[in-house]
Amino acid sequence: MRIAVIGGGPGGLYFAYLWKRRHPDAHIDLFEQNPEGATWGFGVVFSEQALEFLRADDPETVDAITPRMESWKNITLNLRGESVELDGVGFSSIGRLELLTILQQRVRAAGVAARYGTTIQSIDELGGYDLIVAADGLNSLVRRGFEKEFGASVSHSTNKFAWYGTSKRFATLSQTFVKTDLGFFNAHHYRYSPAMSTFLVECDAATWQAYGFEHKTIEESQAICEEIFADTLDGHPLVSNKSVWRNFPWIWNENWSHQNMVLIGDALHTAHFSIGSGTRLAIEDAIALTKALEAETAISAGLARYQAERKPIVQKLVTAARTSADWYEHFPEHMKLDLMDFAYSYITRSGRIADARLRSMSPQFMARYETAKKIGSQA
């Protein structure tokens, strides 16, 4: 089989590696517009469940990734100078470039012809391939070329965010909520290496407009964010890597394949960064596509199976991500709550965690929360 993979992010790299490892006679060409060793952003996170899912299919890759990861068991919320920890919420993180480097090495070792610094301008350039895997991200050439056929929809959240890094190391995945004279900010921050952390700054549209960020340079916006989060950064600077203000894009496709083309990862669907599942979903798409194609003799049947089996799973995660994102769209309102009610609102925001599960997952937090509620009711 001759396969073209467009996009050298985690999803495209992992599919190319996985298929070539399991089918050495296959011919796979991977096309990535950026040079090898280049990326945007900083760290990415995986939940404990996501790593276990990957380990079940490919323990060798997990064993290559995990020594490079930072891990923690709690989430810390900071509001009005107070902090609360949510125990039992385990995550691990790794630098996006570090992850890509590991996957690039595995792709190369498997014998895949990876062509970096190569932009595909038209699908017509890919004649002669039996299968085209579009892992080409938010602005997918394949999806944009066949929007009607894929049943594509694209919308955007109203909040603005900018993705920075910092040399300040944080003990856990943390959220810091700050009110200023001009509005409200939230920072998502977590370490992803011994020397660096992700520091993603978010604000509502009204705050973004009040600060005039539309007319600020990247450097000016960065300086403002450093000032707003000076206490959190503790003297450490923010680091920019294409750190422009963005609105989160919601991408969904009703049809996951068209002719011999199939979508995976962000080209197919997006899940809000607040649930930390974008990279996980892309890699799991690659696994699901591989299994579906192997289960059928015809490529068309394999693509249909991929959609039938994978789509319901992704829909559940995307629904949870949308619910979580809606909580952030209104985070200035939530900031009016006292610390414990705020934390409870935060941890239950996706609608997937009921009190019984929370008592089992985060017994220390729930004991503190229920004690606070009891005292409050007696006052």
Number of C-alpha atoms within 10 A of each C-alpha: 11 13 21 23 25 28 27 28 25 24 30 29 30 24 26 31 24 19 25 20 17 12 13 12 12 15 17 23 18 23 23 22 15 16 12 16 11 12 16 12 19 25 25 23 27 21 18 15 11 18 17 14 15 17 14 9 13 13 14 10 15 16 11 14 17 14 9 18 22 19 23 18 16 19 20 18 22 19 20 12 9 9 15 18 18 22 18 17 17 17 23 23 26 25 22 20 19 19 19 21 16 16 24 23 12 20 23 14 12 18 18 22 15 21 18 17 12 15 13 15 8 10 12 8 9 15 10 10 16 13 21 25 24 25 32 26 24 18 11 17 18 24 26 13 12 13 13 13 15 22 13 19 14 12 11 12 18 17 21 22 22 23 25 26 23 22 19 22 18 18 16 22 25 21 20 20 21 19 15 9 7 12 17 21 23 22 24 19 27 31 32 27 20 12 10 19 26 31 27 22 23 25 25 21 17 15 20 20 14 12 14 11 17 11 10 12 11 16 13 12 20 21 13 14 19 19 14 16 19 13 11 16 18 10 13 14 18 21 20 19 14 13 20 17 19 15 15 18 17 18 19 21 20 15 18 25 23 17 11 14 22 25 29 25 26 25 26 27 26 26 28 22 17 15 18 17 21 23 22 20 24 27 23 23 26 27 20 19 26 19 15 22 19 15 14 14 10 10 18 17 13 19 24 19 19 24 21 13 13 16 16 11 11 18 14 11 19 23 15 19 23 19 17 23 22 17 19 22 18 12 19 19 12 16 18 11 13 11 19 19 15 18 24 16 14 16 17 15 18 20 12 13 13 10 12 10 11 19 14 11 16 17 16 15 20 20 12 13 17 12 12 13 14 11 10 9 8 6 6
